[in-house]
Amino acid sequence: MKSRANLVRRWLFAAGVLLLSECAWSAPSSTSIFSNKTTPAHQLNDLSMFVLGITGLIYVGVSSLLLYAIVKFRARKGDTTEPPQVFGSIQIELSWTIIPILIIVVLFLTTARVLFSVQDAPKPKNALDVIVVGHQFWWEFRYPQYNVVTANELHLPVSSKDAPRPAFMKLTSADVMHSFWVPQLDGKTDVLPNRVNEMWIDPHETGLYLGQCAQFCGPEHAKMLLRVYVDTPEQFKAWIAAQQRTQAELTAVPGGPEGSANEAAPNVGNEAGVVQAAATSKAPPNSPTTRGNVTPSMGEQQQISARMGQYVFEHEACISCHTVAGTVATGRYGPDLTHMMSRETIASGAVPLTKENLLAWINDPNQLKPGSLMPAMHLSERQNEQITAYLMTLK
């Protein structure tokens, strides 16, 4: 009776595990590996299901034979004789040799066909080129065809049968080993220093797809997130046009000692001193202009304005790490901030991009992302607020 009760418990436990697995399978998730939105992901998923089916049949067959042997040849009460000992069987040995070989050959050929189909896919002339660079602990995305650089949020155009436009990506690392993984778009691809790996995706549906670094790369690996926005062709074109605009350079602060300073930047500034218009120069992004040498008065230094924030930003170490296209900020160590406010998150997707989170991030990045390589600059509270006001204008 006791052994029968244990058997019932085991069956109930197995049924519970299967039920939970079924719930997990059917539950919608933005990171589900079973919800494929690209051709490579579909092919890899079909291959996985084929391999799972073959191995599942092997498991069922071996388990059935094992269960049959346990029941058929179990020890019975009063049975003291030894069962017949069979030594050698050509039929059995051939079966357990030939059948596995055939299974391995089928799996090998099927896998090779899918891998060659994905890796050697022809690149159409209208394909989108993207360079992905992994950093500790954020992502850099470059669009060489458009001279656009952004961070953490990748924008791609939707690809349809009537208007296919796949994205061909080259991936490398600036420091340690990372791994680019967006489950709904493709399997993970390692991102290695001093090496360029390649992958391509052709998203079939618009929307937001979440992913992250899938290779342990340091203390903030878990928060090295990424977001892929699949836009309509019109939305993607508008996004590219917005990203190609440069920002206005500071030439004076409101009411500065040089009264003609505002004439040098007629489109900059309003009542609150906020930079509203992007520079109309046709110079490509990351092309700095000459910074004005106007020094704000003590009264002006107390103002919480975007213009004063730009002055502080450009006179502190911020420009050593960050780029703001069209200004003297040309740092390459940290993310490009030219159009930072066009993103929805900061700290590589760790928190939403709000004024409060941005101010907290500038004050001390470690309070939002412990282990972040961005140092706390130990500026005054007023200076942090001024820089926040300036960054809020970078749209």
Secondary structure as GFF3:
##gff-version 3
##sequence-region A 1 395
A	DSSP	alpha_helix	2	26	.	.	.	ID=ss1
A	DSSP	alpha_helix	39	72	.	.	.	ID=ss2
A	DSSP	alpha_helix	90	119	.	.	.	ID=ss3
A	DSSP	beta_strand	128	135	.	.	.	ID=ss4
A	DSSP	beta_strand	138	143	.	.	.	ID=ss5
A	DSSP	beta_strand	148	151	.	.	.	ID=ss6
A	DSSP	beta_strand	153	157	.	.	.	ID=ss7
A	DSSP	beta_strand	167	173	.	.	.	ID=ss8
A	DSSP	beta_strand	178	181	.	.	.	ID=ss9
A	DSSP	beta_strand	189	191	.	.	.	ID=ss10
A	DSSP	beta_strand	197	201	.	.	.	ID=ss11
A	DSSP	beta_strand	207	213	.	.	.	ID=ss12
A	DSSP	three_ten_helix	221	223	.	.	.	ID=ss13
A	DSSP	beta_strand	225	231	.	.	.	ID=ss14
A	DSSP	alpha_helix	233	243	.	.	.	ID=ss15
A	DSSP	three_ten_helix	261	264	.	.	.	ID=ss16
A	DSSP	alpha_helix	298	301	.	.	.	ID=ss17
A	DSSP	alpha_helix	306	315	.	.	.	ID=ss18
A	DSSP	alpha_helix	318	321	.	.	.	ID=ss19
A	DSSP	three_ten_helix	340	342	.	.	.	ID=ss20
A	DSSP	beta_strand	345	346	.	.	.	ID=ss21
A	DSSP	beta_strand	351	352	.	.	.	ID=ss22
A	DSSP	alpha_helix	355	363	.	.	.	ID=ss23
A	DSSP	three_ten_helix	365	367	.	.	.	ID=ss24
A	DSSP	alpha_helix	381	391	.	.	.	ID=ss25
###
